[in-house]
Amino acid sequence: MFLLKSKYPEYYSYQGRKISKKISISKKNLVNKFYNQISLDREIIRNHESANISKKISLPTNFNKINIEIGFGNGEFLLKNAISYPDELFIGIEVYLNGIAKVLATILNLKLKNIILSNLNCFYFLNAMPIKSVDKIFIINPDPWIKKRHNKRRLMSFKIIQLLRSIIKSKHSIYMTTDSKNYLEDTRDLLDEYRENFGEYNVGIMSKNDKLYGISKYQRKAIEKGEKIYLLTF
Ligand SMILES: C[S@@+](CC[C@H](N)C(=O)[O-])C[C@H]1O[C@@H](n2cnc3c(N)ncnc32)[C@H](O)[C@@H]1O
């Protein structure tokens, strides 16, 4: 993976906060040895480089459902899902390398066979997914980028929403949670503006009984501060 990353840095770069490149030797060895076995990065980059940008990846066919989590952080929710639903495939996309290494270690320890990991900027992965192939997509508390001048770094752009909508099988299966009212409103504005393309959405404030409440480190940090957690489904 490190070879791919140094040869094709553009696929791994993204508009965001600087992520420490420091990774322990043991984690680096782990990634070097096992990452390519459970990632499709090579195939995705190869397709792009061969000017066949629209060529889609082939996915394993032995799972009942295909789910994606974008920006899984330390992988808590991704792993919990994969353990709870062994008949479903979970694709985790995360640019934070330490998160990838951490999840990889657990996958190997628990011998999980239903996770695919990607360290790519999610745009490239989503672009390579077959149309209407995904059952559920989760985006749990994406970086809020509160300052106006940083808003353009946000994950939820027209381009990404368009991709998400094209690869999902049915409506209301894309779940985004956030503690940022401003991020929520801006995403709603995008969905409203392009309602004809993106369809209807639902929005609400989650409570303790909601399945997606308190499921990640970032969410719990916000909850401890007394913030509301919003759920947007489209
Ligand atoms: C605020 S953190 C939330 C992490 C986790 N979902 C949680 O709630 O604890 C957002 C995560 O999204 C990842 N991320 C941001 N932009 C991304 C992109 N374009 N592709 C993949 N991951 C991305 C970041 O590396 C970061 O780990």
PDBQT file of the ligand as one rigid body, heavy atoms in Angstrom, charges set to zero:
ROOT
HETATM    1  C1  LIG A 301     -14.734  13.735  12.388  1.00  0.00    +0.000 C 
HETATM    2  S1  LIG A 301     -14.031  12.226  11.925  1.00  0.00    +0.000 S 
HETATM    3  C2  LIG A 301     -15.307  11.072  12.402  1.00  0.00    +0.000 C 
HETATM    4  C3  LIG A 301     -14.780   9.678  12.579  1.00  0.00    +0.000 C 
HETATM    5  C4  LIG A 301     -15.835   8.655  13.008  1.00  0.00    +0.000 C 
HETATM    6  N1  LIG A 301     -16.860   8.512  12.004  1.00  0.00    +0.000 N 
HETATM    7  C5  LIG A 301     -16.447   9.051  14.333  1.00  0.00    +0.000 C 
HETATM    8  O1  LIG A 301     -17.611   9.511  14.322  1.00  0.00    +0.000 OA
HETATM    9  O2  LIG A 301     -15.776   8.905  15.368  1.00  0.00    +0.000 OA
HETATM   10  C6  LIG A 301     -14.206  12.231  10.151  1.00  0.00    +0.000 C 
HETATM   11  C7  LIG A 301     -13.349  11.153   9.481  1.00  0.00    +0.000 C 
HETATM   12  O3  LIG A 301     -13.561  11.203   8.064  1.00  0.00    +0.000 OA
HETATM   13  C8  LIG A 301     -12.327  10.946   7.411  1.00  0.00    +0.000 C 
HETATM   14  N2  LIG A 301     -12.405  11.529   6.063  1.00  0.00    +0.000 N 
HETATM   15  C9  LIG A 301     -12.506  12.862   5.773  1.00  0.00    +0.000 A 
HETATM   16  N3  LIG A 301     -12.554  13.051   4.438  1.00  0.00    +0.000 NA
HETATM   17  C10 LIG A 301     -12.485  11.807   3.868  1.00  0.00    +0.000 A 
HETATM   18  C11 LIG A 301     -12.479  11.348   2.526  1.00  0.00    +0.000 A 
HETATM   19  N4  LIG A 301     -12.543  12.209   1.498  1.00  0.00    +0.000 N 
HETATM   20  N5  LIG A 301     -12.407  10.013   2.288  1.00  0.00    +0.000 NA
HETATM   21  C12 LIG A 301     -12.334   9.143   3.339  1.00  0.00    +0.000 A 
HETATM   22  N6  LIG A 301     -12.328   9.528   4.640  1.00  0.00    +0.000 NA
HETATM   23  C13 LIG A 301     -12.399  10.835   4.903  1.00  0.00    +0.000 A 
HETATM   24  C14 LIG A 301     -11.296  11.604   8.310  1.00  0.00    +0.000 C 
HETATM   25  O4  LIG A 301     -10.015  11.037   8.152  1.00  0.00    +0.000 OA
HETATM   26  C15 LIG A 301     -11.852  11.358   9.696  1.00  0.00    +0.000 C 
HETATM   27  O5  LIG A 301     -11.324  10.183  10.283  1.00  0.00    +0.000 OA
ENDROOT
TORSDOF 0
